[in-house]
């Protein structure tokens, strides 16, 4: 495996969190798939493009991009999720895609080897964001395009549901890195320092499916990495209260088919500055 500098995230994504995402690939894709088309549209993909997907996870976005371009390459810290990504690409007959385990901040990309870099919720936790985006910029051709989505929990239905359990889990907050890139000015400054220009930053609202009913969605949310981490830190002593709070918060969204929650993202684009 390539060099890793973000060791804490590598530990999480090769441990419980990565296993949970890999083991519940359909559920996480149902939660996050709403941003796929806005993100791919913002990237302005063409048939000849070589695409890099940063933090590709189980590879849904990578495979979708691959169907529209020459090649697509996914990079992620998580061995379990990359194994699932490769399996799904094979099963779906997507043969112009490859997946590599590594830390995008220091991954030894060949300079100018990609035309577009994408990320669906995979860029919030870099140890050094400027260094990471500078490395991504070097991997792109001059004028290469960047399109990334960053979730915002505050002010969304998803955020409200998770906020309902905060009083029962000391130390738990809905931030968890999700507020990164929420400030357009700070985003433009960060990406500019990394070699990007023409930065745009807009809010996009989408809807995700979190479970078949309240009980199903509650159990899924209890297993989500940050929630489980804080449950464990509290020796699981408040699980009954957390489960009850989730059930109460989810009840207004119960319908005939599924629990659907509106979420918000920042959709950010930029281009690599020309020499």
N, C-alpha and C positions, 0 to 999 in steps of 0.2 A: 504494500500500500504506500501511496505517496506521503510526503511529509504532512503532519498535522500540527497546527499551532492552536487551534480552538479545541483544546483537550476536553474541557468540561462538556461541550456539546457533543463531541465524538463519543464520550462515555455514555451520554444519555441516548443518543440515536443508535448506538450499538448494544444498548441494554433494553430496559423495559419499554421506553418510548418507541424506539424503532421497531421492536417486536410487535407492539400493539398496533402501530400503523400498518405494518406488513400483514398482520393477521386480520385486519379489518379494512382491507384496501377498498372494497366496494362502499363501505360506510363513509370513510374519509373522502372518497371521490364524490359521493353524493352531497356531502357537506360543502365541498370546495369547488365543484364543477361549474358553478354559475359564472365564475370569473374567467373561465377558459376562453370563450369567444371574444369578450372585450379585450383580453390580453393579446390573443393571437391577431386580432384586427389591428390593435395599436402597433404591433410589430411590423406590419406591412410586409408580410412574408411573400416571397416570390419563389417560383419553381427551382431556381438555381441556387438558392440560399443554403449556406451551411450554418446550422443553428446549434447554439450551446445553451443547455438548460441547467441553470445553477440551482442546487438544492432540489434535484429532480424527484427525490423520494421514490414512490412507487411507479413513477414514469408516465402517468396519464397525459400530462401536457407534452412531454417529449414525444410520445407516440402520435398525438394529434398533430404536432408540428411536422413530424417526419412524413406524414401523409401529404403534406403540402410543399415540401422542399426537397433539395437534393439529399442532404444528410442531416441527422440530428444526433447530438451527443449529450448525454446526461451525466452530471457529476454530483455526488452526494457523499456525506460522511457515513451514511448508514449501510452497513453490509446487509442486514435483513431486508431493507427496503429495496436495495439494488438487486438482490436475488429475485424478489418478486417482480421488479420492473423487467428484468431479463426474461423471466418466465412468461409474463403477459405479452411481451413483444413477440416471442416465439409463437405463443398460442394464437395471436392475432395476425400473424404473418407480416409483421412490420420488420422488414429486413434491412432497412437503411438507417438503423439506429444502433447506438452503442452506449454502454454505461460504464462509468469508472468511479472507483471509490477514492475520495480525496477531499482536501480542504481547498476551496476555490481561492482563498486568500493567498495561498502559496503554490497552488498546483502549477506544474511546469507545462503550461499550454504553449504550443508552437505559436510564435508571434504572427498575427494576421491570419490565423487559420479559420476564423469564423466571420460570418457577415452579420449575424444577429445573436444577441444574448437575451435569454428569457429567464424569468423566475416567478413561480407562483408560490408566494409565501415562504421562500427559501433563503432570504437574504437579511433577516432581521437580527441575526445573532453573531455576526462577524466579530472576532476579537478586535480587529482594527479595520473599520469600514472603508476608510480612504485607501489603505493598502490593498484591501480586497478588490475594490472597484478599479483601482489602478491596474491590478493584475488582469482583471476581466477586460479592461480597455486595451491592454497590450495583446490580448488574444483576438481582438477584433481588427478588421481592416480599418484604415482611416475612413471616417464617415460611417462606420458600422453602427448598427442600431441596438439600443437597449430598451427593453420593455419589461417592467417588473410590477408585481402586485404585492401590496403590503396590507394585511388586515388591520382594521381599527375596531376594537371591541366597544370602546366608550361610545355611548349614544346609539347603540344598535340593540336589536332584540336579543341577539346572542350575548352581548355584553351585559344586558339587564339580567338575563338568566344566571350567568356566572356570578354577577355581583350579589345575587341573592344568597349565595353560600359563603360569602367572604366573612361574615360575622362568626361562622362556625369553624373556620379554618384560619387561625392566627397566622399571619404572614402571607396569606394568599391574596393576590391582587390581579385584576383583569389586565394589567399592563403586559407582563410577561414578554416584553420586547415588542408588543404589537403597536405601540405608539411611535415607534421609529419611523421616520420619514413622513410623519403627519404634517409637519411644518414645511410648506413649499419652499420658503426662503432657505431654511437650513438644508433641505434636500438639494437644492440647486448649488449651494455652497459646497456641500460634501462631494457631489458628483463633479463639480467644476474642479475641485482640488485633485480629483482622480483622473482628469483628462477628458471629461465629457462636456458637451455644450448643448444648447437648445433643449433645456430641461423643461418638461411639462409635468404637471402633478394635478390630477383631478380625482374627485370622489366618485366611486361607482358603488351603487347598491345592488345586491344580489340576494337570492333566496337559496338556502340549503336545506336538505332533508336530514334531520337528526335522529329519526327513529320512526318505527311503525306506530307507536302510541307513547303515552307519557311514561309508562313503566320501562319500555324499551329504550327510549331516549335518555331516561334517568340513568340506567345502568351503563349505557355507552359513555355518557358524560363523566360518570364516576371513574371510569377507566382511562379517560384522557390524561396524558402524562402529567401536566402541571397540577391537575386536581388530585390524582393519585399520590403525587409527590408530597403534597401538603397533608393529605389524609394520613400518609405514613409518618410524616413528621409529628403529627398529633396522635400517633399510636392508634389510629383508626377509632379513637374514642368518641369522636363526634359524628360517626358515619350515619347514625339514625337521623340526627338533626340535618345533616347535609342532604341525605336522601329525601327527607320530607320537604326541605326548602326547594330542592330542584323540582320535585313533583308539583308543588304549589306554583312555582314560577312558570312551569311548562303547561299547566292546565289550560290557560287561555288560548293556547295555540293548538290544542287537540282538534283534529278534524276527522273526516271519514276515512282518510287514507294514511296520513303521515303527520309527523311534527315538522312543520316548516317554519324556519326562522329567518328573518331578514338580517343580513350583515352588511358591513361597509368595508370598502377597501380604498386605498390610494393606488391609483393606476399611474405609474410614472414612466415617462419615456425620455430618451436622450440619445445623442449621437456622439461618436468619438470625434474629438476635435481634429481637423485637418492639420497637417504639418505646416 
